[in-house]
Amino acid sequence: MKKDVDTLAAWHVLAKKLLDIGYEIAGASAPALKGNNDRENDIRLIAVLLVARSLSNMRGMLTMIREQQIVEARTLARCIHENFFWMAGFVHDPEKFRQTLIDEDTKRKSLQAQTLFAGGDLPDALKRKLRQWSRDNRGQDAKSTAPRELARHADVQNAYLLYSMLSADAHPTLHALYRYVITNTDQRISEIDLSPAPLESEQAETVSLGCFALVQVLVCACAILGAGAAERVNSLAHEYLHLMEVQANASS
């Protein structure tokens, strides 16, 4: 048990270092993005925003870990992985992923318009605007891109396996639901636990998965933004690998 706790503390230390350098990268890059509207600058802006989202997700994940809300923590760790798929895509094929992001927004607006039409009576002026929007966007068959497809197109399919591990808790699967079940010695349900306490080892695994994704986000950010922190991010990536080895030894 002591090994698990020590490993969890070490992951928290690494997470703090990643947060610090992430804020530094985003903060240093943000001022230069103001006032430019070219496509290259669009991609740099999106990269900074994905870093910002990832930092927010990481902070939320660590808060949930402290509150022992493991399902919620793993769901937020999953968000950082999806951010990584997008970041990797912008490194791999920036123009393609820029268009994919535009298509995602078109799909979202289309769904919003459909929901409004289905919601009952609307003012005539709003109906006219919605109809005009629908005519302007007719023929745009924008489909949402699943995370599996994002990972494949970004050439990071192996990382999708970790995302899938976290998906078991992000959705109400039997695995996720049975966290709230207490069984007796013959595996019969004896109670329902409304606030199950996670194992320290699973908390450590969750923080490690979040750190993996944030490391990757920051590596991609340095490549896109030309950030001067690339060497320090690389050093933290090596620290991540060392902690993974420590975690593996602690659980063996």
C-alpha positions as CSV (number, residue, x, y, z in Angstrom):
1,M,0.0,0.0,0.0
2,K,2.8,2.4,0.9
3,K,4.3,1.9,-2.6
4,D,1.0,2.8,-4.2
5,V,0.7,6.0,-2.1
6,D,4.3,7.0,-2.9
7,T,3.7,6.4,-6.6
8,L,0.5,8.5,-6.6
9,A,2.4,11.3,-4.9
10,A,5.1,11.1,-7.6
11,W,2.5,11.4,-10.3
12,H,1.0,14.4,-8.7
13,V,4.4,16.1,-8.7
14,L,4.9,15.4,-12.4
15,A,1.4,16.6,-13.1
16,K,2.2,19.9,-11.4
17,K,5.4,20.3,-13.5
18,L,3.4,19.7,-16.6
19,L,0.8,22.2,-15.6
20,D,3.4,24.8,-14.9
21,I,5.2,24.4,-18.2
22,G,1.9,24.2,-20.1
23,Y,0.9,27.6,-18.7
24,E,4.3,29.0,-19.7
25,I,4.0,27.7,-23.3
26,A,0.4,29.0,-23.7
27,G,1.1,32.3,-22.0
28,A,4.2,33.0,-24.1
29,S,2.5,32.1,-27.4
30,A,-0.9,33.9,-26.9
31,P,0.2,37.6,-27.4
32,A,1.7,36.9,-30.8
33,L,-1.6,35.5,-32.0
34,K,-3.6,38.7,-31.7
35,G,-4.7,40.5,-34.8
36,N,-3.7,37.9,-37.4
37,N,-6.3,36.0,-39.5
38,D,-4.2,33.9,-41.8
39,R,-4.5,30.1,-41.9
40,E,-1.2,29.4,-40.3
41,N,-2.1,31.7,-37.4
42,D,-5.5,29.9,-37.1
43,I,-3.7,26.6,-36.5
44,R,-1.4,28.2,-33.9
45,L,-4.4,29.7,-32.2
46,I,-6.2,26.4,-32.1
47,A,-3.0,24.8,-30.7
48,V,-2.9,27.3,-27.8
49,L,-6.6,26.8,-27.1
50,L,-6.2,23.0,-27.1
51,V,-3.3,23.4,-24.6
52,A,-5.6,25.7,-22.5
53,R,-8.4,23.1,-22.6
54,S,-5.9,20.3,-21.6
55,L,-4.6,22.3,-18.7
56,S,-8.2,22.8,-17.5
57,N,-9.0,19.1,-17.9
58,M,-5.9,18.2,-15.9
59,R,-6.7,20.5,-13.1
60,G,-10.2,19.1,-13.0
61,M,-8.9,15.5,-13.0
62,L,-6.5,16.2,-10.1
63,T,-9.4,17.8,-8.1
64,M,-11.5,14.7,-8.7
65,I,-8.7,12.5,-7.6
66,R,-8.3,14.5,-4.4
67,E,-12.1,14.1,-3.9
68,Q,-11.8,10.3,-4.7
69,Q,-14.2,10.7,-7.6
70,I,-12.4,8.2,-9.8
71,V,-15.0,7.9,-12.5
72,E,-15.1,11.6,-13.0
73,A,-11.3,11.8,-12.9
74,R,-10.9,9.2,-15.6
75,T,-13.5,10.9,-17.8
76,L,-11.5,14.1,-17.6
77,A,-8.3,12.2,-18.4
78,R,-10.1,10.9,-21.5
79,C,-10.7,14.5,-22.6
80,I,-7.0,15.2,-22.5
81,H,-6.4,12.2,-24.8
82,E,-8.9,13.5,-27.3
83,N,-7.2,16.9,-27.2
84,F,-4.0,15.0,-28.0
85,F,-5.6,13.4,-31.1
86,W,-6.5,16.8,-32.4
87,M,-3.0,18.3,-31.6
88,A,-1.3,15.3,-33.3
89,G,-3.5,15.9,-36.3
90,F,-2.5,19.5,-36.6
91,V,1.2,18.4,-36.5
92,H,0.6,15.6,-39.0
93,D,-1.7,17.3,-41.5
94,P,-2.6,20.8,-40.3
95,E,-4.9,21.9,-43.3
96,K,-6.9,18.7,-43.2
97,F,-7.5,18.9,-39.4
98,R,-8.3,22.6,-39.7
99,Q,-11.1,21.7,-42.2
100,T,-12.2,18.8,-40.0
101,L,-12.6,21.2,-37.1
102,I,-14.6,23.6,-39.3
103,D,-16.8,20.7,-40.4
104,E,-17.4,19.7,-36.7
105,D,-18.6,23.3,-36.0
106,T,-20.9,23.2,-39.1
107,K,-22.4,19.9,-37.8
108,R,-23.0,21.4,-34.4
109,K,-24.7,24.4,-35.8
110,S,-26.9,22.3,-38.0
111,L,-28.0,20.2,-35.0
112,Q,-28.8,23.3,-33.0
113,A,-31.0,24.6,-35.8
114,Q,-32.8,21.3,-36.1
115,T,-33.4,21.3,-32.4
116,L,-34.8,24.8,-32.4
117,F,-37.2,24.0,-35.3
118,A,-38.4,20.9,-33.4
119,G,-38.8,22.8,-30.1
120,G,-42.1,24.4,-30.9
121,D,-43.2,27.9,-32.0
122,L,-40.5,30.4,-32.9
123,P,-40.7,34.1,-33.7
124,D,-41.0,34.7,-37.4
125,A,-37.8,36.7,-37.7
126,L,-35.8,33.8,-36.0
127,K,-37.5,31.2,-38.3
128,R,-36.4,33.3,-41.4
129,K,-32.8,33.5,-40.1
130,L,-32.7,29.7,-39.4
131,R,-34.1,28.9,-42.9
132,Q,-31.6,31.2,-44.5
133,W,-28.8,29.5,-42.5
134,S,-30.0,26.1,-43.7
135,R,-30.1,27.3,-47.3
136,D,-26.6,28.8,-47.0
137,N,-25.2,25.5,-45.7
138,R,-27.2,23.1,-47.9
139,G,-25.0,20.4,-49.3
140,Q,-22.4,20.5,-46.6
141,D,-22.5,16.9,-45.3
142,A,-20.4,17.6,-42.2
143,K,-20.1,14.5,-40.1
144,S,-18.7,14.4,-36.6
145,T,-15.4,12.6,-36.5
146,A,-15.1,9.8,-33.9
147,P,-12.0,9.8,-31.6
148,R,-11.0,6.5,-33.2
149,E,-10.9,8.2,-36.6
150,L,-9.1,11.2,-35.2
151,A,-6.4,9.0,-33.8
152,R,-6.1,7.0,-37.1
153,H,-5.9,10.1,-39.3
154,A,-3.4,11.7,-36.9
155,D,-1.3,8.5,-37.0
156,V,-1.5,7.9,-33.2
157,Q,-3.6,4.7,-33.2
158,N,-1.6,3.2,-30.3
159,A,-2.7,6.1,-28.0
160,Y,-6.3,5.2,-28.8
161,L,-5.9,2.0,-26.7
162,L,-5.4,4.2,-23.6
163,Y,-8.3,6.3,-24.5
164,S,-10.4,3.1,-24.8
165,M,-9.4,2.1,-21.3
166,L,-10.7,5.4,-19.9
167,S,-13.9,5.0,-22.0
168,A,-15.0,2.1,-19.9
169,D,-15.7,4.6,-17.1
170,A,-16.8,7.5,-19.3
171,H,-19.8,5.5,-20.4
172,P,-22.2,3.6,-18.1
173,T,-20.7,0.2,-18.9
174,L,-21.1,-2.8,-16.6
175,H,-17.5,-2.2,-15.5
176,A,-18.4,1.4,-14.5
177,L,-21.7,0.5,-12.9
178,Y,-20.2,-2.4,-10.8
179,R,-18.0,0.1,-9.0
180,Y,-21.0,0.8,-6.9
181,V,-21.6,-2.8,-6.0
182,I,-20.4,-4.6,-2.9
183,T,-20.3,-8.4,-3.1
184,N,-19.9,-11.0,-0.4
185,T,-17.5,-14.0,-0.4
186,D,-19.6,-16.0,-3.0
187,Q,-19.8,-12.9,-5.3
188,R,-23.4,-12.2,-4.6
189,I,-24.4,-8.6,-4.3
190,S,-24.7,-7.6,-0.6
191,E,-24.9,-3.8,-0.8
192,I,-24.9,-0.8,-3.1
193,D,-22.0,1.7,-2.3
194,L,-23.1,5.2,-3.2
195,S,-19.6,6.6,-2.7
196,P,-17.0,3.9,-3.4
197,A,-13.4,4.7,-2.4
198,P,-10.9,4.0,-5.2
199,L,-7.7,2.1,-4.7
200,E,-4.6,4.2,-4.6
201,S,-3.1,2.2,-7.4
202,E,-6.1,3.1,-9.7
203,Q,-5.7,6.7,-8.7
204,A,-2.0,6.5,-9.6
205,E,-2.9,4.9,-13.0
206,T,-5.5,7.6,-13.7
207,V,-3.0,10.4,-13.0
208,S,-0.4,8.6,-15.1
209,L,-2.8,8.4,-18.1
210,G,-3.6,12.1,-17.7
211,C,0.1,12.9,-17.6
212,F,0.8,10.8,-20.7
213,A,-1.8,12.7,-22.7
214,L,-0.7,16.1,-21.4
215,V,3.0,15.3,-22.2
216,Q,1.9,14.5,-25.8
217,V,-0.2,17.7,-26.0
218,L,2.8,19.8,-25.0
219,V,5.2,18.0,-27.3
220,C,2.8,18.8,-30.2
221,A,2.4,22.4,-29.0
222,C,6.1,22.9,-29.1
223,A,6.2,21.6,-32.6
224,I,3.4,23.8,-33.8
225,L,4.3,27.0,-31.9
226,G,8.1,26.7,-32.0
227,A,8.1,27.1,-28.2
228,G,11.4,27.4,-26.5
229,A,10.3,25.0,-23.8
230,A,10.8,21.9,-26.1
231,E,13.8,20.6,-24.3
232,R,12.2,20.9,-20.9
233,V,9.0,19.1,-22.2
234,N,11.3,16.4,-23.5
235,S,12.9,16.1,-20.1
236,L,9.4,15.7,-18.5
237,A,8.6,13.0,-21.1
238,H,11.6,11.1,-19.9
239,E,10.5,11.6,-16.3
240,Y,7.1,10.2,-17.3
241,L,8.8,7.1,-18.7
242,H,10.8,6.6,-15.5
243,L,7.7,6.9,-13.3
244,M,5.9,4.4,-15.5
245,E,8.8,1.9,-14.8
246,V,8.5,2.7,-11.0
247,Q,4.7,2.1,-11.2
248,A,5.1,-1.2,-13.0
249,N,7.6,-2.4,-10.4
250,A,5.4,-1.3,-7.5
251,S,2.4,-3.3,-8.9
252,S,4.5,-6.4,-9.6
